[in-house]
Amino acid sequence: MKDPNFKWCTHCSNGFIYDGNQSKVMCPQCKGSFCFECRRPWEPQHQGISCEDFQNWKRENDPEYQAQGLAAYLKENGIGTWENDPDPCRFPGKAGENGSRGVELLETGNG
C-alpha cells in the first residue's frame, strides 16, 4: 500500500515522507519547494488559496505563463516561427538568389 505522504521532489527527484499539514512542501535534500497537492513549484501567491484558484491567478497575471499559452496557441493554429520552414513567406513568386521566394521591390523614386 502506498503512503499518501510519500512525495517525489519536483526539483531533484529525491523521495521523502512529508508529514506536515501545510500545502508548501520543502525537499530535505535540495530545499526546493512545491505544492503538496498540485506539485507545481511553490510561489507565495499560492498561500491560502486552492490549486485551481492559483492556476487561474497564474493565467491572468503571470507574463511567462501567458507567453507559453500564446506560443501553444500559435503552434496549434499553424502560426509560428520560421526557423525550420524552408519557405517562410509562402509567397507565390519566383525563387531569389538564395533559393527563397520573396517579393521583388521596385524603386519608385519616392524614398
RAPESUL-V534235 format. One record per residue. N is the residue number from 1. RES is the residue in three letters. SS is DSSP state (H for helix, E for strand, - for the rest). PHI is phi in whole degrees, 0 to 359 (NA if undefined). Layout:
n,res,ss,phi
N,RES,SS,PHI
N,RES,SS,PHI
This chain:
n,res,ss,phi
1,MET,-,NA
2,LYS,-,285
3,ASP,-,275
4,PRO,-,295
5,ASN,-,265
6,PHE,E,283
7,LYS,E,226
8,TRP,E,264
9,CYS,-,293
10,THR,-,278
11,HIS,-,259
12,CYS,-,234
13,SER,-,69
14,ASN,-,287
15,GLY,E,259
16,PHE,E,201
17,ILE,E,264
18,TYR,-,252
19,ASP,-,249
20,GLY,-,279
21,ASN,-,237
22,GLN,-,250
23,SER,-,290
24,LYS,E,281
25,VAL,E,250
26,MET,E,244
27,CYS,-,291
28,PRO,-,291
29,GLN,-,277
30,CYS,-,256
31,LYS,-,70
32,GLY,-,288
33,SER,E,237
34,PHE,E,206
35,CYS,E,280
36,PHE,-,299
37,GLU,-,276
38,CYS,-,268
39,ARG,-,65
40,ARG,-,281
41,PRO,E,307
42,TRP,-,287
43,GLU,-,228
44,PRO,H,304
45,GLN,H,293
46,HIS,H,280
47,GLN,-,301
48,GLY,-,81
49,ILE,-,232
50,SER,-,292
51,CYS,H,299
52,GLU,H,296
53,ASP,H,295
54,PHE,H,295
55,GLN,H,298
56,ASN,H,298
57,TRP,H,298
58,LYS,H,300
59,ARG,H,301
60,GLU,H,273
61,ASN,H,235
62,ASP,-,265
63,PRO,H,300
64,GLU,H,294
65,TYR,H,297
66,GLN,H,295
67,ALA,H,296
68,GLN,H,296
69,GLY,H,296
70,LEU,H,295
71,ALA,H,299
72,ALA,H,295
73,TYR,H,298
74,LEU,H,298
75,LYS,H,295
76,GLU,H,298
77,ASN,-,257
78,GLY,-,72
79,ILE,-,247
80,GLY,-,200
81,THR,-,283
82,TRP,-,259
83,GLU,-,306
84,ASN,-,253
85,ASP,-,259
86,PRO,-,292
87,ASP,-,224
88,PRO,-,295
89,CYS,-,276
90,ARG,-,51
91,PHE,-,267
92,PRO,-,283
93,GLY,-,242
94,LYS,-,277
95,ALA,E,292
96,GLY,-,273
97,GLU,-,300
98,ASN,-,271
99,GLY,-,92
100,SER,-,270
101,ARG,E,272
102,GLY,-,203
103,VAL,-,260
104,GLU,-,275
105,LEU,-,272
106,LEU,-,257
107,GLU,-,282
108,THR,-,259
109,GLY,-,84
110,ASN,-,263
111,GLY,-,207
